[in-house]
Amino acid sequence: MADYDVIVAGAGVSGATAAAMTGKLGKSVLLLDRNSALEPGKKTVWGWVCGDAVAQSHISFVQKNLGNTFSESALGLKVDGVMALSPDLGYKLPFEGEGYSLERPVFAKSLFDEAIKNGAEFRGKFSVEGPLIEDNKVVGVFGKNEKGEEEKIRAKITIDSLGIASLLRRKLPENQYIDKEIDYEDLELTGRFIYKTDGSFGDQRYYDKKNALIHLNQQMAPGGYGWVFPKTGGRVNVGLGVQHKSLEMRNKKLGTNDNLKSLIEKYVKWNPLFKNYQLDNSDKNGEGYWSVSVRRQMEGMVYPGYIGAGDSMASANPLSAGGIGPALIGGIFAGKTAAIAVESGNNGLEGLWNYNVDYVNHYGKSMAGMEVFRIFLQSLTNEDIDYGMKSFITYEEAVEITYGRIPELSLTKKVAKLVKGVGALKAFKNLLWTTQRMKELNGIYADYPKSPGEFPQFKKTVISIIDEAKARMPAGPI
């Protein structure tokens, strides 16, 4: 017999949101986390390590579903958007629209409080070590409680919000729906610092009080990017993400031995904003490192008795690596799906399948296409990126791509600009190929399988296109 209708493992963004939604819909829910109630959802010993940026649309989606109005202290600084700069700093294109640079610990506590207010029971200092499996169905979790004792807790449905290294996902039975492991090439190694500055620096190529800035530079951040996101009180969230393979290639070509930390230090020294600064270690959250997935979300995110949400399903945007928004969306839909399944008594694959459909329709439908565009970007040198941002893509086309819509790029319209030679022509041909694959994938996801029986062919088709992109456009940062 189940102890609860729903167990939510992990009290981070997706987990707290899922527990709040499930509780609001009247189901008994247990929220488990390895941290105490004073630090819910803390990612690592370094704190709530995150870029802190989230789109306004994602906050509005949560407020619409939970009726939650976040405080100003949680939302932090309102920004007009996210802007990406070319390596030579000569060109700037939009990455995302208006949103917030969050105060991450306060935001986490707001979501946690909403879950408790909606009736969720919380148990902290509990380490979830795997799923309970009976007859090829997840029927709860096992792990160690605060005293280090082994414990099993049963539920009709388990929502996995344990993050990218989730032991729930990795210990599922072999199945064709959910990938148990994430390819190392699809991970970005990231780190960030929160610094106090005097806030008076005025060069918007390096720091912008109204926009989060992304610096594309394959020498400073091979396979990824650097960021400078403004925060309240003149503070900034500054960080770097790199692809391990691209970093190795860059080091070999340049004869260096840089790692993530040394690259961040060089990035900070490169930016003239950081002349007078100091670490803001409030909530012991000033410095931190973590890995983030930059692949599409798992093609399937449910298994009998199990729903995955947020980073456990690799749901961060493959292009921006932003994970807060998709975690909020996943949490809402996971909570709704779980409550409906409990009500109907159908917690099998068919009873949970609509979670996949809802998530894909609302957000995930363009993520595979975004992954192909990420693979394309990682194949370019700094010179390619500089020239491409100048000549290949207009401001309007960049907006279309970053919102998952595919512009009509024409070789005949732009071929006159290809004066740089063979390298530029190859890059542009790959861009045309990339946008066609993005369009193809968007069409495939628009017709996402409405039932499990249609799924295997869908997944096979998606993987074949992704594999083709990786083979055609291997990483080439230098």
Buried (B, 14 or more C-beta within 10 A) or exposed (E): EBEBBBBBBBBBBBBBBBBBBBBBBEBBBBBBBBBEBEBBBBBEEBBBBBBBBBBBBBBEBBEEBBEBEBEEEBBBBEBBBBBBBBBBEEBBBBBBBBBBBBBBBBBBBBBBBBBBEBBBBBBBBBBBBBBBBEEEBBBBBBBBBEEEEEBEBBBBBBBBBBBBEBBBBBBBEEBEBBBEEBEEBBBBBBBBBBBBBEBEBEEBBBBBBEBBBBBBBBBBBBBBBBBBBBBBEBBBBBBBBBBBBBBBBBBEEEEEEBEBEEBBEBBBEBBEBBEEBEEBEEBBBBBBBBBBBBBBBBBBBBBBBBBBBBBBBBBBBBBBBBBBBBBBBBBBBBBBBBBBBBEEEEBBBBBBBBBBBBBBEBBBBBBBBBBBBBBBBBBBBBBBBBBBBBBBBEEEBBBBBBEBBBBEBEEEEBEEEBEBEEBBEBBBEBBBBBBEBBBBBBEBBEEBBEEBEEBBEBBEBBEEBBEBBBEBBEBBBB
